[in-house]
């Protein structure tokens, strides 16, 4: 992953997409074009070379034509604009109150009890003496409070608790405790992360702090993804664990520029060892029982995250294909995979986000107080 840390990711958008761009374009449009609507079964064609606009009207079975063309709906709307000699289309990320969907039904606004700043944190004191150093370090550097701030723009129908605790195992999960949504992160998992960090800065610029922060961010937002699906009643096709991985990856990519690259690289650190020697050991032997897990194999999760990053910005993350971290038989579909994820996020999650707060979140430096490594100091003798 050469130069994975040094480049900057383009304007992929905030957690909520491209709301500010949309509002600017909307204002410009209102000044230059008269109000207009498109009638049912009508269409417009924009020539990508001459930029001429031609109206049209569907004949016969519209549903069959949509299927034959491979068309998909654009949710709450879309913006088409010209820049130089190219046309661009942007799916609208926000479901504004009072809009209608393709069936002509009103799209509901967020419920009145949906409010931002509804994430609480809890550090449970561990009983094990060997975990108390880690507990103290997490509290001192306010790691959970940083995550609380990042998640503050989400307008939640009920409080979500994120807590660290001693579990007796290396794990993290989401569930309801006494009916209250709770993300649990085990001290044992954080200790495991701290023990596997790179000893020195890697050849591609990854530091121990990057690996620590990235993995903590990844595993926490993965569980938060489960929480969002639960609280917002998001319908899922496929494995919930894959959906939660995608949620975490998408959030990481919204921070833009170097921070997004560091989060992606750090989040993938735990999986890199599984593919690091692929050139000399291209055949992977895994027990059959591993494929029965509701989680994907580490190699799969690694490639899925790399594909999302490449799909979000194939120029910034071009090194993933050059260094072989993303096989040529996968990379061509990555843009579609990212766009599909972004569309689902905008449809199901964006209506529950405070747009102004989200922009402030992305302008804030998080985890700045985290030490170069989260590994606890050696025990006193």
Secondary structure, 3 states (H helix, E strand, C coil): CCCCCCCCCCCCCECCECHHHHHHHHHHHHHHCCCCCCCCCEEEEECCCCCCEEEEECCCCHHHHHHHHCCCCCCCCEEEEEECCEEEEEECCCCCCCCECCCCCECCCCCCCCECCCEEEEECCCCCHHHHHHHHHHHHCCHHHHHHHHCCCECECCCEEEEEECCCCCCEEEEEECCEEEEEEEHHHHHHHHHCCCCCCCCCCCCHHHHHHHHHHHHHHHHHHHHHHHHCCCCCCCCHHHHHHHHHHHHHHCCCHHHHHHHHHHHCHHHHHHHCCCCCCCCCCCCHHHHHCCCCCHHHHHHHHHHHHHHHCCCCCCHHHHCCCCCHHHHCCHHHHHHHHHHHHHHHCHHHECHHHHHHHHCCCCCCCCCCCCCCCCCCC
